[in-house]
Amino acid sequence: MRRLATIAAGLATLALAAAPALAQQATPPPTITPGVLTVALDMPSDGFQVGAVNGSQVVFARGLEVDLANAVAKRLGLRTSFVNVPVFADIVSPGPKAWDVAFAQVSILAGRRAAISYTVPYLSVDQGVLLRRGLTPAPRTLAALKPLKICVESGTTGATVVARRVKPATKAKGYADVTSLVQGLSTGRCDAVVYDAPTLAVLRSEVPLRVGPMAGVIPTAENYGGVTTKGSPLTPVLNTALNGLLKDGTIGALSTKWLSINVTSLKPLT
């Protein structure tokens, strides 16, 4: 009996010592709705987030960023609720948000940090170079891109990279959206298009017989990050979850699943 009493006393001491740590761990993340991670999307975007919406309500969604949000919420012991933000500018505009975090292919740009906070990066986004079908030889350098008919989406990182670093002999043709951009490639109006590599990888997988291969990437050190309200106390909590998912390979597995190609294996064009 004396031995049992000693063991019981020891366990009680351990429990008291662990209590502060357990209490700290049990503190719910500071989300807008307790127990729920409200995630903003900007649907649709093939490979990243597609589905059905009713106004701002997301009826159904699937894709890399949807799975990522669910994985983050699970790490935090939360359930997930999705809302759709149809105007991208509303995601990166200043002021309080009606959601906790947005996963919407938002590039981490210094100029936006005055208005919003970013999480740690979850995906590297170099500029991909996708070729028209039958183009030979495939360019392997920036110099080899110069004589080609290059197309871009107007106002994007790709457009800036082409103008400043490729400097094609003929000014790049600009399109209003990525769908028109790929149509220009598939119909032969463009020899190559330059756009976010993950997105081009997805689009190529959808029409593999209408376009050529990915020639490589033009490195930009650009990354996608989650967006939170400026100074949100939730940001460091999200960072811990995302770093864990990066470290254990979850995000890498989601990239392979949804983007159809390991974009990190593409060779840089220099």
N, C-alpha and C positions, 0 to 999 in steps of 0.2 A: 504493500500500500504506500509505504514511504517513497518507493521508487517511482510509482505512478504519479504521486503528488509532485515529485521533483520534475518529472517530464512535463506534467501539465503546467507547472509554473514556468518552465523554460519556454514552452510554446506560447504562453501568454505574453512573456517578455518579447519574443520575436514578433508577435502580432502587433504589440504596441509600437515597436520600433519601425515596423513596415507601414503602420497606419498612415503617416504623413505622405509617403510615396504613393500609396494606393489612392489616397484622397486626391493627390495632385493628378494622378493618371485618370481618375474618374471624372475630373472636371470636364464638362462638355465643351467642345469647340464653340467659339463665339459666332454661331451662324444666325442669320436673320430669323429663321424658324428653328426652335430647339429640336435637335434630333434629326434635322434635315439639311443636306447640302443642296442649296438651290443653284443650279448650273445654267448659265446662259449659253445658247448656241446661236449660230447664224446660218441656218439651213437654207438651201441644201449645199453640200460640198462632197462630191463623190469620194469615197474612201474615208472621209473624216466624219461626216454627219449627214445622213439622209433619212427620210421617213415621212411622217405626216404631221401637219400642224392644223390647229383650229384657232385662228387669231394668234395669240402669244403662247397658247397651250400646246405643248408637244404631245401628240397622241401616241406616236411611235417613233423611235429613232435608233439607228445603228451606225457603227463606224468607229474609227480609231479614237476620236475624242469623246465619244459616248462611252466606250469601254474604259477609257482612261478616267473619266469622271466617276464611273462606278467603282473602279479600283481605288481611287483616292478616297471616296466616301467610305468604302469598306474598311480601309486602313484607319479611318477616323471614327469608326463605329457609328456611322450615320447612314440613313437611307438617302436616295437621290431623287430630286425633283428637277425636271428640265423646263426651261422657258425659251421661247424663240425670240430673238431680237432681229427683225428683218432689215434694219438699217445699221450697217456695220459701224458707222460713225458714232452711233449712240453707245457702243461698247467702249470706245476709247475717248469719249467726251468727259470733261470734268463733272464732278458732283456725285452725290450718293446714288447707289444702284439698288434696284429692287431684287437683286440676286447676290449670291456670295462670291461666285467666281465665274468667269467666262472662259471656255475653251473653244476658240473660234478661229484658229490659224492666225493669231495676232502676232506679228513680228515685234520683237523687242527692239524698240527704237528710242534713243536718248531723248528725242524731242517730245515724246509722249509722257515722259516720267513726271512732268509738272502736273499732269491731269489725272493720272492713274498710277497704281502700283502693279508691278509684275511679280509673278512667281518665278522660281528658278526655271530655266529652259527645259522643255520636255522633248523638243525635236529640233535637230539641225536642219536648216533650210538653205542649201546652196542653190544657185540658179542652174537648172537642168537645160541641156541642149538636146532637143528631139529633132530627128531628121525626117525628111520626106522619104517615102519608099523609093528604093532604086538609086538613091544618091551615092555615087562612088567617085573617088575614094572617100571614106568617112573622115571628116576633119578631126585631127587629134591635137590641134593647137589653136590659139586665138587667131594667129595669122591666117590659118587655113579657113577661118570663118569669114574673113574680110570680103572675098569676092562673091559670097553667097547672098541670095535674097533672104534676109532675116526678117522675121515677124515677131512682134511683142504685143503684150496688152498695154495700152497707153496708161501712163501714170504709175507703173509698177516698178519694183526693184529691177526686174528684168530689163525694162526699157532704159533705165539709167545705166545699168551695167553694159548694155550693148553700145550705148552712145559714148560712154566714157572709156571703156576698156577694149571693146572689139573694134569700134570705129569702122563700120563696114563701108565699102566703096560706094554703095548705094544706101541712102538713108533707110533705116528699118521701117517697115510698114506697121502702123499701130492699129490694133483692133479694140473694140469696146469691151469685150469680155473673152474669157478663156475658151468658151465653146466656139465662138467665131474664129478664134486663133487656131484651134486645132482643125477646124473645117478648111481654113486657108492652107494648112499644111497638107491635108488629105487630098485636096483638089489641085495641088501643085503650084498654087500661087506663092508659096513660101518654100525655100529649100530647108530652112531650119527655124524652129521657134525656141525662144528663150523665156523660161518661166520657172516658178518654184519646182524644184526637182521632184518632191513627193507627189505633187498634183499631176505633173506630166506622167509620172510612172503609173498612176491610177488611170489616167485617160488613155494611155497607150494600151493598157491591159484590156480596155473596153473595145478598142478598134484595132487589134493587132495586125489586121490585113490591109489597113488603109494608111498606115504610117510606117516609118522605118524605125531603126533602133535609137536608143539613147546614146549619143556620142560621148557624153561625160557631163561634168559639171564645171561651172565657173565659180570658184570659191568666193563667198561673201561674208563668212562668219556670222550669218544671220540665223536667228533661232526663233521658234515659236514659244510663247510663254502664256500662262494663264493671267487673266486680268482681274484685279480687285479694286474696290474703291480706294482712293488715295489714302495711305496710312492705315488701312484696315488691319486690326489685330489678328485677323484670320490668316494673313499672308504667311507668317513664319510657320504656322501650323500646316498649311498646305505645302510649304517647302519641305518640311520634314517628311510628309507622305510621299511627295514626288521624288525626293532623293532616294527614299527606300525602294520605290518602284523602278527607278533607274538602276540602282545597285543590284537588285535581285533579278534583273533581266525582263521584268514584266513589260516595260515600255518597248524594249527591243522586239519582243515577241509580238506585240500589238502592231508594230510597224511592218513586220514581215507579213502578218496576217492580212492587213488592210491595204497596204500599198503595193503588194504584188512584186516588189523588188526591194532588195536591200540597198537603199540609196547611198549608204555610206561606202559601198563597194565601187561606186562609179569613179572613174579616174578624172582628176582635174585637168582642164584645158588651160594651159599657161602660155 
